[in-house]
Amino acid sequence: MSAVAFLFPGQGSQFVGMAADLAETFPPAAQTLAEADEALGLALSGTLREGPADALTATEVAQPAILAHSVAVWRVLAEAGIEPDWVAGHSLGEYSALVAAGGLEFAAALRLVRERGLAMAAAGLAVPGTMAAVIGLEDEGVEAAVEQAKEVGVVVVANYNSPGQVVISGEPEAVQHAGMLAKAAGARGVMPLKVSGAFHSPLMQPAAQRMQPLLEAAPIADTRVPLVSNVDAEPRRDAAGLREALRRQITGSVRWTASVQRLISAGADLFVEVGPGDVLTRLMKRIAPEAEALATSDLAGVRAALARFS
């Protein structure tokens, strides 16, 4: 019998029409979107279904949208008796993972991620920053380029997504310089990302400060299953530790490669990406090609997952 890890995607996975086919087919998905509208006091389900795309790319909309889609899929799987042994989420996806692990109610999570989106967008406006993906260079090479580029300004490694795919974040000039150094060190490419701020960098400190009292007041509870945190790839179940990891996550690196490797070392051999897109499923092929990975972004994917567990 497989040991199952649910993986929850982060920002950038949103698309117009997300969850529409699921809501038409599965009552738990439709109920989830209705709850999201009520909790936020806005027609989020309409934006998911009809767009426009510009609205869905706004950080304060994208974050609750992805959470809602992820929880909708998770509830469909849960109704079929499919539960994880572990959970993990990429950046924003940690909030979805926390809901699935029983550590936070959906409505409270929605309000938190909307505030998180607003806080991150505001920090991006106050201190302009950017991000770029470095392709085809080992982690140590990227870290060396970043360290050297700190002479120019603030720049850090934001996401360790997979071997050969690392994202850097910081002040525009410093990110550009780090990218140039990475290319000189052998990177196949450096791709600027279309983002509204330098996420997972010290430039997000105002957002972390804004979120701290909200996280302290949030009704976070101990989880039913371990959640592997972005900040250090360690499993947590206690509410205090999870709350602190979420606070640190805003300015800290997403250690996704290490998180997946931690899950594998714990025994996970079936990974289900729960939510929109297939970014994490594709990253799995680079991190652990031998592991089985399923995406559940749409009706076909969810049906395939249900069949896999039947």
ABEGO torsion letter per residue (X at the ends): XBBBBBBBBBBGABBBGBGAAAAAABAAAAAAAAAAAAAAGBBAAAAAAAOBAAAAABAAAAAAAAAAAAAAAAAAAAAAGBBBABBBBBEAAAAAAAAAAGABBAAAAAAAAAAAAAAAAAAAAABBBBBBBBBGBBAAAAAAAAAAAAAAEBBBBABBABBGBBBBBEBAAAAAAAAAAAAAAGBABBBBBBBABBBGBAAAAAAAAAAAAAAAABBBBBBABBBBBAAAGBBBABAAAAAAAAAAAAABBBBAAAAAAAAAAAGBABBBBBEBEAAAAAAAAAABAABBBBBAABAAAAAAAAAAAX
